[in-house]
């Protein structure tokens, strides 16, 4: 006989999920699961739509990272109209990159400053009403203000290129539909109601210094909390450098050995499979040659900094060297170091945005290319949360007949479940009383991955927690609600 603790829903993440922890008669943890309880069905209902609608339709998966779905789909549809990434015009490529790096920057800022920082600044056991960005703004005003303005900068980049901050349209089959004007470009090079790009780079550096200082004071729990060995997956450039828009797929194991050696995007189907579990609507991707048990990988900032050989911008590269030296060049398997990695990527994005803004190619008018039609297209991109795969097949009329999406959080399904089990076994095991702070530790482990559980927006003020504790005979011992 077992009893069960339920956390439903998990808060301060995008989307809705729940956690169940199963205990035996002595209160020892037998197992723990992170359940995804929503079903969206995008792979099915885009079927029968014309291929050129895909980049617009699929961005409705998410209100936080719609640009990532927009561009991954666009890269796949490019192939259907006969255009590979290297065939796009320089203007189209750089405008898409500028859009993408603005997206990653704003999403990372949202996660760290709004969702994750309350746990770091106030602690697991702070009152629930204090663990939010409003409290951060009161007690850490400069940090919160910078976070808000950094996110605004990224959103303004998106608005300038795509027309709207959320669900705009920039990419079309074979390119982009509009260029960047001189006035739009100069807005980001100067101080306005958003910081200039130079100020943003300075703030990003100072935020990285903040997290390093925080690590110096709290390394004992940051290094060990929800730490477990895993594989890591991400895109890399031709020289193995960090690459967020287009590269080759590389995976390593927990010791740094390559398990996927820089394969081209179009070969992903040969190497990846997806497992299923009856207790979750989210699949479990894995490398076929390693199998379901051993072939899973983390994705996202921590994984990307583990798999790459360098970062192609000077300031972020310097921080990456220090990050890698912390684990003596070995893969970093500490879940809470994801925040450190995420802030290094913010600095990297800011540096890349500056380079792109100063490149007159973004002002060009060579926007569209077209080649011979193909029946299939695959687009892979590094979304803020990790490797994102869009795969489409079309018929002779251009209608989508098959769609396969492997979303970043799907890759992280097994890693998040491992993190939940770690907390359950190390924090909740055989406890005479389960406190709210203990339950928050489960959520902290999940939040480190910045999951987008349903690829839907997060609704502030509508996140009740209903917790039920049962004994091994199924009797309800305690029940609590958090509103």
Secondary structure, DSSP 4 states (H G I P E B T S, - for coil): --EEEEEES--SSBS-EEEEEEE-TTS-EEEEEEEE-----HHHHTTTSBGGGHHHHGGGG-SSSHHHHHHHHHHHHHHHTT--GGGS-HHHHHHHHHHHHHHHHHHHHIIIIIIIHHHHHH-TTS-GGGSSHHHHHHHSHHHHHHHHHHHHHHHHHHHHHHSSSSS---EETTEES----HHHHHHHHS-SSS--HHHHHHHHHHHHHHHHHHHHHHHHHHHHTT----EEEEEE-TTSBB-SSS-EEEEE-TTS-EEEEEE-GGGHHHHEEEE--TT-SS-EEEETTTHHHH--EE-SHHHHHHH-SB-SSHHHHHHHHHHHHTTTTS----GGGHHHHHHHHHHHHHHHHHHHHT-GGGG----B------SEEEEEEEETTEEEEEEEEE-TTSBEEEEEEE-HHHHTHHHHHHHHHHHIIIIITT-SS--HHHHHHHHHHHHTTT-BSSS----TT---EEEEEE-TTS-EEEEEEE-
